Structures are given as structure tokens and as C-alpha cells.
């Protein structure tokens, strides 16, 4: 088995390291969005890694409002310290946040996101499926 290394990981024996969430730019109907794809449980350690990546992505678009999409359909939950770290980062970056789209059917995840939206001032839009984001951004962009 080979050891996979990256700058954020000490190395794992025999399995590939994957970030949770995966964060990448995605164009949705001509609007660049920062897509966060969560799986399983967001741990405090994963949140710290993700926050650094998130801040780096935002720094490349300094002064711009950014639409974020949190794809949480495969997320089961989060550690309370991870939520606190996420909430703290939202507050720091709130002036750069446009809309936040949450894709999830989980009431626990929806409630956590709604609480964070109260502390950091951003517009949270909750939908059940990713295609609802595509349809809504298209309509917003056209009107």
C-alpha cells in the first residue's frame, strides 16, 4: 500500500485522503459559486481544514460578493465544535457572502444552518435538490 500525502494530511496508509467538505468553484448559469460538498459527519478537524481552504478561495475574489452552495444531501451531522468554527468564519466573511444555498432534507442540518444565518447576516435559501438551485439562480439571473 502506498502512503498518500498532502500539505494538510500526515499521510494515510492504503486509502486516499479526501476533504470534507470538498470546496470548488462551479459556474451555475453564468454565476461563479463556491460549492461545498459535505459527506458523513463534519468533524472539528475537517472544519479547520475546510475553513482555511474557504478563506483562500474568498481571498482570490477580494471585494466581491460570493454565492455559496452547501451540498449537504450526503451529510449526516456535525460536531458542535465544527459548527462553532463554521459560524465564526461566516461572521468573519459575512461582508463577502451573497446568498447561501443549503441543499438538504435533514431537519438537524437545516436548523443548524438557520441558527448560523441568525448570527452572521446572510441570506439562507433551503432547498431539497440541487436542480432547485440551478433553476432559481437562472431565474434570478434573468430577472
C-alpha positions, 0 to 999 in steps of 0.5 A: 500500500502506498502512503498518500500525502498532502500539505494538510494530511500526515499521510494515510496508509492504503486509502486516499485522503479526501476533504470534507467538505470538498470546496470548488468553484462551479459556474451555475448559469453564468454565476461563479459559486463556491460549492461545498460538498459535505459527506458523513459527519463534519468533524472539528478537524475537517472544519479547520481544514475546510475553513482555511481552504474557504478563506483562500478561495474568498481571498482570490475574489477580494471585494466581491460578493460570493454565492455559496452552495452547501451540498449537504444531501450526503451529510449526516451531522456535525460536531458542535465544535465544527459548527462553532468554527463554521459560524465564526468564519461566516461572521468573519466573511459575512461582508463577502457572502451573497446568498447561501444555498443549503441543499438538504432534507435533514431537519438537524442540518437545516436548523443548524444552518438557520441558527448560523444565518441568525448570527452572521447576516446572510441570506439562507435559501433551503432547498431539497435538490440541487436542480432547485438551485440551478433553476432559481439562480437562472431565474434570478439571473434573468430577472 
